[in-house]
Amino acid sequence: MQRVSHAPRRRVNSVSNRRRFAFDAPQDVESAGGGVTKGWPEQFECWAHLEIAGGGEGVADGGIVSNLAARIALRVAPETRSIKTTWRARDVSNGAPGEVWNVLAVEPPAPGASYIWFRIGKGKAAP
């Protein structure tokens, strides 16, 4: 598991930039024909504080690729402690299915902390 540094963070204002996120874990699902495909069943939804960290564009495989990085803070709970870097997060604030982000890193909360921080990102190739 990749961890981010324990740099000091500003206090999370639970009202500012509040978004609704759903979290999905990868799961192999057997199809009727005997094949296996990867499914993403939703594990839970919760409120999160979202901070956009930045983004950029580049060229890869003959196309333009844009990337966006962000951090989210979630209240410490058994559900939020279960999130792994193999999961994905979906911003469902404007309805399902939502905007999909990859969970890139989990910062373990300090003892007595109220929030867990996650680094999330997404990238998309333009045709």
C-alpha positions as CSV (number, residue, x, y, z in Angstrom):
1,M,0.0,0.0,0.0
2,Q,1.4,3.4,-0.9
3,R,1.3,6.0,1.8
4,V,1.5,9.8,1.6
5,S,3.5,11.9,4.0
6,H,2.2,13.1,7.3
7,A,2.6,16.8,6.4
8,P,0.5,19.2,8.5
9,R,-3.0,19.7,7.1
10,R,-5.4,22.5,7.5
11,R,-8.5,21.8,9.5
12,V,-11.3,20.2,7.5
13,N,-14.4,22.3,7.4
14,S,-17.2,19.8,7.1
15,V,-19.4,22.3,5.2
16,S,-16.9,23.5,2.6
17,N,-16.7,21.7,-0.7
18,R,-18.8,18.8,0.6
19,R,-19.5,16.1,-1.9
20,R,-21.2,12.7,-1.9
21,F,-18.9,9.8,-2.8
22,A,-19.6,6.1,-3.4
23,F,-16.8,3.6,-3.1
24,D,-16.5,0.4,-5.2
25,A,-14.3,-2.6,-4.7
26,P,-13.2,-4.8,-7.6
27,Q,-14.8,-8.2,-7.7
28,D,-14.5,-11.1,-10.3
29,V,-18.0,-12.0,-11.5
30,E,-18.7,-15.2,-13.3
31,S,-20.8,-14.8,-16.5
32,A,-23.5,-17.3,-17.6
33,G,-21.1,-18.6,-20.3
34,G,-18.5,-19.6,-17.7
35,G,-16.2,-16.6,-18.2
36,V,-15.0,-14.1,-15.6
37,T,-15.3,-10.4,-15.8
38,K,-14.4,-7.7,-13.3
39,G,-17.3,-6.0,-11.6
40,W,-17.4,-3.0,-9.3
41,P,-20.0,-3.5,-6.6
42,E,-20.7,-0.5,-4.5
43,Q,-19.6,-0.9,-0.9
44,F,-21.0,2.3,0.7
45,E,-21.7,6.0,0.2
46,C,-20.6,8.9,2.4
47,W,-20.0,12.6,2.5
48,A,-16.4,13.8,1.7
49,H,-14.4,17.0,1.7
50,L,-12.8,17.3,-1.8
51,E,-9.7,19.3,-2.6
52,I,-8.5,19.5,-6.2
53,A,-4.7,19.3,-6.3
54,G,-4.1,20.0,-10.0
55,G,-3.8,18.4,-13.3
56,G,-2.0,18.5,-16.6
57,E,-1.9,17.3,-20.2
58,G,0.6,15.2,-22.2
59,V,0.9,13.1,-25.2
60,A,0.9,9.3,-25.0
61,D,0.3,6.6,-27.7
62,G,-0.4,9.3,-30.3
63,G,-3.2,11.0,-28.3
64,I,-3.6,13.7,-25.7
65,V,-3.9,12.5,-22.1
66,S,-5.3,14.7,-19.4
67,N,-4.8,13.9,-15.7
68,L,-6.4,15.3,-12.6
69,A,-5.4,14.8,-9.0
70,A,-7.3,15.5,-5.8
71,R,-7.5,14.6,-2.2
72,I,-10.6,13.7,-0.2
73,A,-11.1,13.6,3.6
74,L,-13.6,11.1,5.0
75,R,-14.7,10.7,8.6
76,V,-13.0,7.8,10.4
77,A,-15.3,4.8,10.5
78,P,-15.0,1.1,9.9
79,E,-16.2,1.5,6.3
80,T,-13.7,4.2,5.5
81,R,-10.8,2.3,7.1
82,S,-11.6,-0.6,4.7
83,I,-10.8,1.4,1.5
84,K,-7.8,0.1,-0.4
85,T,-5.8,1.4,-3.3
86,T,-7.5,-1.2,-5.6
87,W,-10.8,0.6,-5.0
88,R,-12.4,3.4,-7.0
89,A,-14.3,6.4,-5.8
90,R,-17.3,7.9,-7.6
91,D,-18.5,11.5,-7.0
92,V,-22.2,10.9,-7.0
93,S,-23.1,14.4,-5.9
94,N,-25.0,15.0,-9.2
95,G,-26.5,11.5,-9.3
96,A,-25.4,8.0,-10.3
97,P,-23.3,6.6,-11.8
98,G,-21.0,9.6,-11.0
99,E,-17.6,10.7,-11.9
100,V,-15.0,7.9,-11.4
101,W,-11.7,8.4,-9.6
102,N,-9.0,5.9,-8.8
103,V,-7.9,5.6,-5.1
104,L,-4.1,6.2,-5.4
105,A,-3.0,6.4,-1.7
106,V,-4.4,6.1,1.8
107,E,-2.9,8.2,4.6
108,P,-3.5,6.4,7.9
109,P,-5.1,8.7,10.4
110,A,-3.1,9.9,13.4
111,P,-4.3,8.6,16.8
112,G,-7.5,10.4,17.7
113,A,-7.9,12.0,14.3
114,S,-11.5,12.5,13.0
115,Y,-10.6,12.2,9.3
116,I,-8.8,9.9,6.9
117,W,-7.2,11.5,3.8
118,F,-7.1,9.7,0.4
119,R,-5.3,10.8,-2.7
120,I,-7.4,10.1,-5.8
121,G,-6.8,10.7,-9.5
122,K,-8.2,10.2,-12.9
123,G,-6.8,10.4,-16.4
124,K,-8.5,10.3,-19.8
125,A,-7.2,10.0,-23.3
126,A,-8.8,12.3,-25.9
127,P,-9.5,10.7,-29.3
